[in-house]
Amino acid sequence: MSKSIFYHAGCPVCISAEHDILNLINSSNVEVVNIGTDRTRIADAQQAGVKSVPALVTPTGNVLHINFGASMEDVIG
């Protein structure tokens, strides 16, 4: 993986974190994935180790959980 991936579910906490992430990291270095609308990416997030969103997965595979917005169980519904 050459980019970080920022997973979120579209809630206000997630959107706020997305804006902060994009202010900190050049948008060409981060892929933003809203798993609330693109549910096909939920399995990717889980496989990467995401337990709650918002979360940033670094290019080295570290998962940085940012300000609890929703658990993956809540997102899956």
N, C-alpha and C positions, 0 to 999 in steps of 0.2 A: 504494500500500500504506500503510495507516495504522498497522498493528501490525508489530512485529518478528516474525520467524518463527524459532523454534529447531528445527532439524532434528537428530535423533539416531537411533541404531539400536538402542537398548535395552541396550547393553553397560554394564558397571559404570562405565566412564569417562564415558559419555554420561549416565547417570542422576545421577552426582555433579555433572556440569556443569549438568544441568537444575535440580537443587535450588539450586545457586549462582545461576543466572540468575534463577530465580523469587524468590530472596531479594533480588536486586539490582533487578529490574524488576517492577513491579506486574503481576500475572498478567493483568489486563485489557488490558495493553499488549503482550502476547506470546502468540503461538499456538505451542503445542508440537506438533510433528509427529514421531512415531516412524515412520520409513520402514522400520524392520525389520518392523513389523506392518501399516502402511498403505503397501504398495508402489506404490499408484497415485500417490503423491506424489513418487516418485523423479524423475520427469521434471521436476516443478516445481523441485525442489532443484537439479538439474543446470542447468536454464535460468537459475536465479538466480545460478549460478556456484559452487555448493557443490562442493568437490573432496574433502572429507573431513568426517566427522562426529565429534564434535558441531560445529555451526556455527550462528551467529546471523546472519540476514539482517535488516539494519536497514530502517526505512521508506524510506530514501533509496536502498536497493539495495546498500549495502556488505555484503560477506560477511566476517564475523569468524570465522575458523577457530579453534576452542578446543581446546587439548590433544588431540592426535591420538588418535582412538579407532579409526577404520576409514576406509579410502579408499572412495570411491563404487564402485570396481570390486569391492571386497570385499563391499559391501552388495548390489550387483546379483547377485553370485555367478556 
